[in-house]
Amino acid sequence: MENKHTYDRAVELLTAKSEALIELYPRLKGLQSEIDRRLSNAPDKNNRQEILNIMYHASRNELHEELNRLNRLLDSVSAPKTESGSL
């Protein structure tokens, strides 16, 4: 019974924090709606956790790809011009 109470309290706290974050950054509302939609289709806690893990990894990979793209762009802009003879 204590585990259920602890779990319920943790969910309440995380929900409140999520709502506060969305108040600060309204553009996250669409992402939260997508998360809620996906989680509502999960039959149990383990499946919900797996969905969150997949979404996290996909977002992390996407961010990593964008950072690599930006680094390549920065490298191309800041590369020394060898044609003018200056290094």
Backbone atoms as SQL, in Angstrom:
CREATE TABLE atoms (id INTEGER PRIMARY KEY, chain TEXT, resi INTEGER, resn TEXT, atom TEXT, x REAL, y REAL, z REAL);
INSERT INTO atoms VALUES
  (1, 'A', 1, 'MET', 'N', 0.816, -1.188, 0.000),
  (2, 'A', 1, 'MET', 'CA', 0.000, 0.000, 0.000),
  (3, 'A', 1, 'MET', 'C', 0.866, 1.261, 0.000),
  (4, 'A', 2, 'GLU', 'N', 1.957, 1.218, 0.743),
  (5, 'A', 2, 'GLU', 'CA', 2.862, 2.372, 0.797),
  (6, 'A', 2, 'GLU', 'C', 3.469, 2.657, -0.569),
  (7, 'A', 3, 'ASN', 'N', 3.829, 1.605, -1.320),
  (8, 'A', 3, 'ASN', 'CA', 4.379, 1.798, -2.657),
  (9, 'A', 3, 'ASN', 'C', 3.380, 2.488, -3.575),
  (10, 'A', 4, 'LYS', 'N', 2.117, 2.112, -3.488),
  (11, 'A', 4, 'LYS', 'CA', 1.071, 2.733, -4.304),
  (12, 'A', 4, 'LYS', 'C', 0.938, 4.208, -3.959),
  (13, 'A', 5, 'HIS', 'N', 0.960, 4.516, -2.660),
  (14, 'A', 5, 'HIS', 'CA', 0.853, 5.907, -2.219),
  (15, 'A', 5, 'HIS', 'C', 2.063, 6.710, -2.708),
  (16, 'A', 6, 'THR', 'N', 3.245, 6.146, -2.594),
  (17, 'A', 6, 'THR', 'CA', 4.463, 6.814, -3.054),
  (18, 'A', 6, 'THR', 'C', 4.419, 7.036, -4.555),
  (19, 'A', 7, 'TYR', 'N', 3.966, 6.033, -5.289),
  (20, 'A', 7, 'TYR', 'CA', 3.857, 6.140, -6.744),
  (21, 'A', 7, 'TYR', 'C', 2.845, 7.229, -7.115),
  (22, 'A', 8, 'ASP', 'N', 1.679, 7.204, -6.472),
  (23, 'A', 8, 'ASP', 'CA', 0.647, 8.201, -6.764),
  (24, 'A', 8, 'ASP', 'C', 1.144, 9.610, -6.450),
  (25, 'A', 9, 'ARG', 'N', 1.850, 9.759, -5.361),
  (26, 'A', 9, 'ARG', 'CA', 2.388, 11.080, -4.978),
  (27, 'A', 9, 'ARG', 'C', 3.434, 11.538, -5.996),
  (28, 'A', 10, 'ALA', 'N', 4.270, 10.633, -6.443),
  (29, 'A', 10, 'ALA', 'CA', 5.281, 10.980, -7.447),
  (30, 'A', 10, 'ALA', 'C', 4.617, 11.420, -8.750),
  (31, 'A', 11, 'VAL', 'N', 3.571, 10.724, -9.154),
  (32, 'A', 11, 'VAL', 'CA', 2.836, 11.089, -10.371),
  (33, 'A', 11, 'VAL', 'C', 2.209, 12.472, -10.209),
  (34, 'A', 12, 'GLU', 'N', 1.632, 12.748, -9.049),
  (35, 'A', 12, 'GLU', 'CA', 1.040, 14.061, -8.792),
  (36, 'A', 12, 'GLU', 'C', 2.091, 15.166, -8.888),
  (37, 'A', 13, 'LEU', 'N', 3.243, 14.950, -8.273),
  (38, 'A', 13, 'LEU', 'CA', 4.308, 15.953, -8.308),
  (39, 'A', 13, 'LEU', 'C', 4.827, 16.173, -9.726),
  (40, 'A', 14, 'LEU', 'N', 5.041, 15.091, -10.449),
  (41, 'A', 14, 'LEU', 'CA', 5.538, 15.213, -11.815),
  (42, 'A', 14, 'LEU', 'C', 4.514, 15.882, -12.732),
  (43, 'A', 15, 'THR', 'N', 3.257, 15.591, -12.520),
  (44, 'A', 15, 'THR', 'CA', 2.195, 16.224, -13.307),
  (45, 'A', 15, 'THR', 'C', 2.165, 17.725, -13.034),
  (46, 'A', 16, 'ALA', 'N', 2.273, 18.099, -11.773),
  (47, 'A', 16, 'ALA', 'CA', 2.283, 19.523, -11.415),
  (48, 'A', 16, 'ALA', 'C', 3.487, 20.224, -12.028),
  (49, 'A', 17, 'LYS', 'N', 4.643, 19.593, -11.985),
  (50, 'A', 17, 'LYS', 'CA', 5.850, 20.185, -12.578),
  (51, 'A', 17, 'LYS', 'C', 5.710, 20.300, -14.093),
  (52, 'A', 18, 'SER', 'N', 5.124, 19.302, -14.713),
  (53, 'A', 18, 'SER', 'CA', 4.907, 19.325, -16.154),
  (54, 'A', 18, 'SER', 'C', 3.986, 20.470, -16.535),
  (55, 'A', 19, 'GLU', 'N', 2.909, 20.628, -15.782),
  (56, 'A', 19, 'GLU', 'CA', 1.969, 21.708, -16.061),
  (57, 'A', 19, 'GLU', 'C', 2.623, 23.075, -15.870),
  (58, 'A', 20, 'ALA', 'N', 3.445, 23.208, -14.837),
  (59, 'A', 20, 'ALA', 'CA', 4.153, 24.469, -14.603),
  (60, 'A', 20, 'ALA', 'C', 5.133, 24.764, -15.744),
  (61, 'A', 21, 'LEU', 'N', 5.803, 23.749, -16.230),
  (62, 'A', 21, 'LEU', 'CA', 6.741, 23.918, -17.334),
  (63, 'A', 21, 'LEU', 'C', 6.017, 24.353, -18.605),
  (64, 'A', 22, 'ILE', 'N', 4.858, 23.768, -18.850),
  (65, 'A', 22, 'ILE', 'CA', 4.077, 24.136, -20.026),
  (66, 'A', 22, 'ILE', 'C', 3.563, 25.574, -19.898),
  (67, 'A', 23, 'GLU', 'N', 3.268, 26.004, -18.679),
  (68, 'A', 23, 'GLU', 'CA', 2.885, 27.409, -18.467),
  (69, 'A', 23, 'GLU', 'C', 4.034, 28.339, -18.875),
  (70, 'A', 24, 'LEU', 'N', 5.249, 27.952, -18.522),
  (71, 'A', 24, 'LEU', 'CA', 6.421, 28.772, -18.860),
  (72, 'A', 24, 'LEU', 'C', 6.760, 28.705, -20.346),
  (73, 'A', 25, 'TYR', 'N', 6.584, 27.540, -20.945),
  (74, 'A', 25, 'TYR', 'CA', 6.955, 27.307, -22.345),
  (75, 'A', 25, 'TYR', 'C', 5.775, 26.689, -23.095),
  (76, 'A', 26, 'PRO', 'N', 4.813, 27.517, -23.507),
  (77, 'A', 26, 'PRO', 'CA', 3.600, 27.001, -24.161),
  (78, 'A', 26, 'PRO', 'C', 3.869, 26.166, -25.412),
  (79, 'A', 27, 'ARG', 'N', 5.004, 26.372, -26.058),
  (80, 'A', 27, 'ARG', 'CA', 5.293, 25.587, -27.272),
  (81, 'A', 27, 'ARG', 'C', 5.447, 24.093, -26.965),
  (82, 'A', 28, 'LEU', 'N', 5.619, 23.739, -25.698),
  (83, 'A', 28, 'LEU', 'CA', 5.740, 22.339, -25.301),
  (84, 'A', 28, 'LEU', 'C', 4.382, 21.639, -25.192),
  (85, 'A', 29, 'LYS', 'N', 3.309, 22.412, -25.306),
  (86, 'A', 29, 'LYS', 'CA', 1.978, 21.827, -25.157),
  (87, 'A', 29, 'LYS', 'C', 1.726, 20.730, -26.194),
  (88, 'A', 30, 'GLY', 'N', 2.140, 20.959, -27.432),
  (89, 'A', 30, 'GLY', 'CA', 1.966, 19.950, -28.470),
  (90, 'A', 30, 'GLY', 'C', 2.726, 18.673, -28.156),
  (91, 'A', 31, 'LEU', 'N', 3.949, 18.818, -27.661),
  (92, 'A', 31, 'LEU', 'CA', 4.747, 17.647, -27.285),
  (93, 'A', 31, 'LEU', 'C', 4.068, 16.887, -26.149),
  (94, 'A', 32, 'GLN', 'N', 3.567, 17.616, -25.147),
  (95, 'A', 32, 'GLN', 'CA', 2.893, 16.956, -24.034),
  (96, 'A', 32, 'GLN', 'C', 1.641, 16.237, -24.513),
  (97, 'A', 33, 'SER', 'N', 0.917, 16.832, -25.445),
  (98, 'A', 33, 'SER', 'CA', -0.278, 16.176, -25.999),
  (99, 'A', 33, 'SER', 'C', 0.094, 14.883, -26.705),
  (100, 'A', 34, 'GLU', 'N', 1.201, 14.908, -27.450),
  (101, 'A', 34, 'GLU', 'CA', 1.664, 13.704, -28.142),
  (102, 'A', 34, 'GLU', 'C', 2.073, 12.626, -27.139),
  (103, 'A', 35, 'ILE', 'N', 2.758, 13.011, -26.092),
  (104, 'A', 35, 'ILE', 'CA', 3.150, 12.059, -25.047),
  (105, 'A', 35, 'ILE', 'C', 1.907, 11.464, -24.394),
  (106, 'A', 36, 'ASP', 'N', 0.957, 12.321, -24.033),
  (107, 'A', 36, 'ASP', 'CA', -0.283, 11.842, -23.405),
  (108, 'A', 36, 'ASP', 'C', -1.028, 10.873, -24.313),
  (109, 'A', 37, 'ARG', 'N', -1.095, 11.209, -25.613),
  (110, 'A', 37, 'ARG', 'CA', -1.799, 10.346, -26.565),
  (111, 'A', 37, 'ARG', 'C', -1.139, 8.970, -26.640),
  (112, 'A', 38, 'ARG', 'N', 0.181, 8.966, -26.739),
  (113, 'A', 38, 'ARG', 'CA', 0.886, 7.685, -26.834),
  (114, 'A', 38, 'ARG', 'C', 0.755, 6.867, -25.549),
  (115, 'A', 39, 'LEU', 'N', 0.867, 7.532, -24.412),
  (116, 'A', 39, 'LEU', 'CA', 0.776, 6.819, -23.142),
  (117, 'A', 39, 'LEU', 'C', -0.625, 6.282, -22.889),
  (118, 'A', 40, 'SER', 'N', -1.636, 6.964, -23.397),
  (119, 'A', 40, 'SER', 'CA', -3.001, 6.506, -23.171),
  (120, 'A', 40, 'SER', 'C', -3.276, 5.176, -23.875),
  (121, 'A', 41, 'ASN', 'N', -2.476, 4.852, -24.874),
  (122, 'A', 41, 'ASN', 'CA', -2.635, 3.580, -25.595),
  (123, 'A', 41, 'ASN', 'C', -1.864, 2.427, -24.964),
  (124, 'A', 42, 'ALA', 'N', -1.049, 2.726, -23.966),
  (125, 'A', 42, 'ALA', 'CA', -0.240, 1.686, -23.326),
  (126, 'A', 42, 'ALA', 'C', -1.066, 0.956, -22.266),
  (127, 'A', 43, 'PRO', 'N', -1.005, -0.368, -22.275),
  (128, 'A', 43, 'PRO', 'CA', -1.841, -1.135, -21.345),
  (129, 'A', 43, 'PRO', 'C', -1.348, -1.162, -19.893),
  (130, 'A', 44, 'ASP', 'N', -0.056, -0.922, -19.671),
  (131, 'A', 44, 'ASP', 'CA', 0.426, -0.998, -18.292),
  (132, 'A', 44, 'ASP', 'C', 1.637, -0.086, -18.082),
  (133, 'A', 45, 'LYS', 'N', 2.102, -0.030, -16.843),
  (134, 'A', 45, 'LYS', 'CA', 3.194, 0.855, -16.456),
  (135, 'A', 45, 'LYS', 'C', 4.482, 0.530, -17.219),
  (136, 'A', 46, 'ASN', 'N', 4.775, -0.739, -17.413),
  (137, 'A', 46, 'ASN', 'CA', 6.001, -1.122, -18.124),
  (138, 'A', 46, 'ASN', 'C', 5.981, -0.653, -19.571),
  (139, 'A', 47, 'ASN', 'N', 4.839, -0.798, -20.220),
  (140, 'A', 47, 'ASN', 'CA', 4.725, -0.335, -21.605),
  (141, 'A', 47, 'ASN', 'C', 4.818, 1.181, -21.684),
  (142, 'A', 48, 'ARG', 'N', 4.239, 1.882, -20.709),
  (143, 'A', 48, 'ARG', 'CA', 4.353, 3.347, -20.702),
  (144, 'A', 48, 'ARG', 'C', 5.803, 3.765, -20.547),
  (145, 'A', 49, 'GLN', 'N', 6.522, 3.073, -19.680),
  (146, 'A', 49, 'GLN', 'CA', 7.941, 3.394, -19.491),
  (147, 'A', 49, 'GLN', 'C', 8.727, 3.145, -20.775),
  (148, 'A', 50, 'GLU', 'N', 8.421, 2.068, -21.459),
  (149, 'A', 50, 'GLU', 'CA', 9.102, 1.748, -22.715),
  (150, 'A', 50, 'GLU', 'C', 8.809, 2.819, -23.772),
  (151, 'A', 51, 'ILE', 'N', 7.580, 3.284, -23.831),
  (152, 'A', 51, 'ILE', 'CA', 7.230, 4.355, -24.768),
  (153, 'A', 51, 'ILE', 'C', 8.033, 5.614, -24.458),
  (154, 'A', 52, 'LEU', 'N', 8.107, 5.960, -23.181),
  (155, 'A', 52, 'LEU', 'CA', 8.890, 7.144, -22.788),
  (156, 'A', 52, 'LEU', 'C', 10.366, 6.976, -23.143),
  (157, 'A', 53, 'ASN', 'N', 10.904, 5.783, -22.932),
  (158, 'A', 53, 'ASN', 'CA', 12.305, 5.526, -23.276),
  (159, 'A', 53, 'ASN', 'C', 12.546, 5.681, -24.774),
  (160, 'A', 54, 'ILE', 'N', 11.637, 5.140, -25.572),
  (161, 'A', 54, 'ILE', 'CA', 11.774, 5.246, -27.030),
  (162, 'A', 54, 'ILE', 'C', 11.713, 6.704, -27.455),
  (163, 'A', 55, 'MET', 'N', 10.756, 7.454, -26.910),
  (164, 'A', 55, 'MET', 'CA', 10.634, 8.870, -27.267),
  (165, 'A', 55, 'MET', 'C', 11.874, 9.654, -26.831),
  (166, 'A', 56, 'TYR', 'N', 12.385, 9.343, -25.660),
  (167, 'A', 56, 'TYR', 'CA', 13.586, 10.017, -25.167),
  (168, 'A', 56, 'TYR', 'C', 14.770, 9.758, -26.096),
  (169, 'A', 57, 'HIS', 'N', 14.992, 8.513, -26.433),
  (170, 'A', 57, 'HIS', 'CA', 16.131, 8.172, -27.291),
  (171, 'A', 57, 'HIS', 'C', 15.981, 8.775, -28.685),
  (172, 'A', 58, 'ALA', 'N', 14.775, 8.770, -29.217),
  (173, 'A', 58, 'ALA', 'CA', 14.546, 9.361, -30.531),
  (174, 'A', 58, 'ALA', 'C', 14.835, 10.862, -30.490),
  (175, 'A', 59, 'SER', 'N', 14.383, 11.534, -29.447),
  (176, 'A', 59, 'SER', 'CA', 14.632, 12.971, -29.318),
  (177, 'A', 59, 'SER', 'C', 16.115, 13.252, -29.114),
  (178, 'A', 60, 'ARG', 'N', 16.757, 12.424, -28.314),
  (179, 'A', 60, 'ARG', 'CA', 18.189, 12.604, -28.082),
  (180, 'A', 60, 'ARG', 'C', 18.972, 12.403, -29.371),
  (181, 'A', 61, 'ASN', 'N', 18.615, 11.397, -30.154),
  (182, 'A', 61, 'ASN', 'CA', 19.300, 11.155, -31.427),
  (183, 'A', 61, 'ASN', 'C', 19.077, 12.305, -32.401),
  (184, 'A', 62, 'GLU', 'N', 17.859, 12.820, -32.435),
  (185, 'A', 62, 'GLU', 'CA', 17.555, 13.947, -33.312),
  (186, 'A', 62, 'GLU', 'C', 18.365, 15.181, -32.900),
  (187, 'A', 63, 'LEU', 'N', 18.436, 15.441, -31.605),
  (188, 'A', 63, 'LEU', 'CA', 19.226, 16.565, -31.113),
  (189, 'A', 63, 'LEU', 'C', 20.703, 16.382, -31.457),
  (190, 'A', 64, 'HIS', 'N', 21.212, 15.179, -31.296),
  (191, 'A', 64, 'HIS', 'CA', 22.605, 14.884, -31.608),
  (192, 'A', 64, 'HIS', 'C', 22.895, 15.139, -33.101),
  (193, 'A', 65, 'GLU', 'N', 21.979, 14.708, -33.962),
  (194, 'A', 65, 'GLU', 'CA', 22.155, 14.937, -35.400),
  (195, 'A', 65, 'GLU', 'C', 22.167, 16.428, -35.718),
  (196, 'A', 66, 'GLU', 'N', 21.284, 17.190, -35.076),
  (197, 'A', 66, 'GLU', 'CA', 21.240, 18.637, -35.307),
  (198, 'A', 66, 'GLU', 'C', 22.508, 19.319, -34.800),
  (199, 'A', 67, 'LEU', 'N', 23.014, 18.873, -33.662),
  (200, 'A', 67, 'LEU', 'CA', 24.265, 19.441, -33.144),
  (201, 'A', 67, 'LEU', 'C', 25.430, 19.144, -34.091),
  (202, 'A', 68, 'ASN', 'N', 25.457, 17.934, -34.631),
  (203, 'A', 68, 'ASN', 'CA', 26.497, 17.599, -35.609),
  (204, 'A', 68, 'ASN', 'C', 26.388, 18.484, -36.847),
  (205, 'A', 69, 'ARG', 'N', 25.162, 18.715, -37.318),
  (206, 'A', 69, 'ARG', 'CA', 24.944, 19.570, -38.483),
  (207, 'A', 69, 'ARG', 'C', 25.425, 20.989, -38.197),
  (208, 'A', 70, 'LEU', 'N', 25.100, 21.501, -37.010),
  (209, 'A', 70, 'LEU', 'CA', 25.552, 22.839, -36.646),
  (210, 'A', 70, 'LEU', 'C', 27.068, 22.912, -36.533),
  (211, 'A', 71, 'ASN', 'N', 27.673, 21.882, -35.995),
  (212, 'A', 71, 'ASN', 'CA', 29.138, 21.856, -35.898),
  (213, 'A', 71, 'ASN', 'C', 29.781, 21.866, -37.281),
  (214, 'A', 72, 'ARG', 'N', 29.222, 21.096, -38.206),
  (215, 'A', 72, 'ARG', 'CA', 29.754, 21.108, -39.575),
  (216, 'A', 72, 'ARG', 'C', 29.602, 22.483, -40.208),
  (217, 'A', 73, 'LEU', 'N', 28.461, 23.116, -39.965),
  (218, 'A', 73, 'LEU', 'CA', 28.234, 24.452, -40.492),
  (219, 'A', 73, 'LEU', 'C', 29.227, 25.447, -39.902),
  (220, 'A', 74, 'LEU', 'N', 29.423, 25.380, -38.601),
  (221, 'A', 74, 'LEU', 'CA', 30.401, 26.261, -37.957),
  (222, 'A', 74, 'LEU', 'C', 31.808, 26.006, -38.474),
  (223, 'A', 75, 'ASP', 'N', 32.159, 24.750, -38.647),
  (224, 'A', 75, 'ASP', 'CA', 33.479, 24.413, -39.187),
  (225, 'A', 75, 'ASP', 'C', 33.667, 24.979, -40.584),
  (226, 'A', 76, 'SER', 'N', 32.630, 24.908, -41.412),
  (227, 'A', 76, 'SER', 'CA', 32.754, 25.402, -42.784),
  (228, 'A', 76, 'SER', 'C', 32.861, 26.922, -42.818),
  (229, 'A', 77, 'VAL', 'N', 32.224, 27.598, -41.890),
  (230, 'A', 77, 'VAL', 'CA', 32.271, 29.061, -41.851),
  (231, 'A', 77, 'VAL', 'C', 33.580, 29.554, -41.253),
  (232, 'A', 78, 'SER', 'N', 34.085, 28.849, -40.261),
  (233, 'A', 78, 'SER', 'CA', 35.290, 29.315, -39.568),
  (234, 'A', 78, 'SER', 'C', 36.582, 28.718, -40.126),
  (235, 'A', 79, 'ALA', 'N', 36.457, 27.880, -41.164),
  (236, 'A', 79, 'ALA', 'CA', 37.662, 27.282, -41.757),
  (237, 'A', 79, 'ALA', 'C', 38.512, 28.388, -42.386),
  (238, 'A', 80, 'PRO', 'N', 39.827, 28.333, -42.207),
  (239, 'A', 80, 'PRO', 'CA', 40.696, 29.360, -42.794),
  (240, 'A', 80, 'PRO', 'C', 40.666, 29.281, -44.314),
  (241, 'A', 81, 'LYS', 'N', 40.745, 30.428, -44.928),
  (242, 'A', 81, 'LYS', 'CA', 40.763, 30.524, -46.387),
  (243, 'A', 81, 'LYS', 'C', 42.196, 30.301, -46.882),
  (244, 'A', 82, 'THR', 'N', 42.427, 29.180, -47.530),
  (245, 'A', 82, 'THR', 'CA', 43.773, 28.873, -48.011),
  (246, 'A', 82, 'THR', 'C', 44.044, 29.527, -49.366),
  (247, 'A', 83, 'GLU', 'N', 42.996, 29.928, -50.073),
  (248, 'A', 83, 'GLU', 'CA', 43.178, 30.532, -51.379),
  (249, 'A', 83, 'GLU', 'C', 43.877, 31.878, -51.277),
  (250, 'A', 84, 'SER', 'N', 43.621, 32.648, -50.209),
  (251, 'A', 84, 'SER', 'CA', 44.215, 33.961, -50.073),
  (252, 'A', 84, 'SER', 'C', 45.625, 33.906, -49.492),
  (253, 'A', 85, 'GLY', 'N', 46.050, 32.732, -49.125),
  (254, 'A', 85, 'GLY', 'CA', 47.405, 32.584, -48.597),
  (255, 'A', 85, 'GLY', 'C', 47.504, 32.798, -47.106),
  (256, 'A', 86, 'SER', 'N', 46.404, 33.108, -46.436),
  (257, 'A', 86, 'SER', 'CA', 46.464, 33.311, -44.987),
  (258, 'A', 86, 'SER', 'C', 45.956, 32.061, -44.277),
  (259, 'A', 87, 'LEU', 'N', 46.593, 31.717, -43.192),
  (260, 'A', 87, 'LEU', 'CA', 46.187, 30.549, -42.399),
  (261, 'A', 87, 'LEU', 'C', 45.848, 30.925, -41.013);
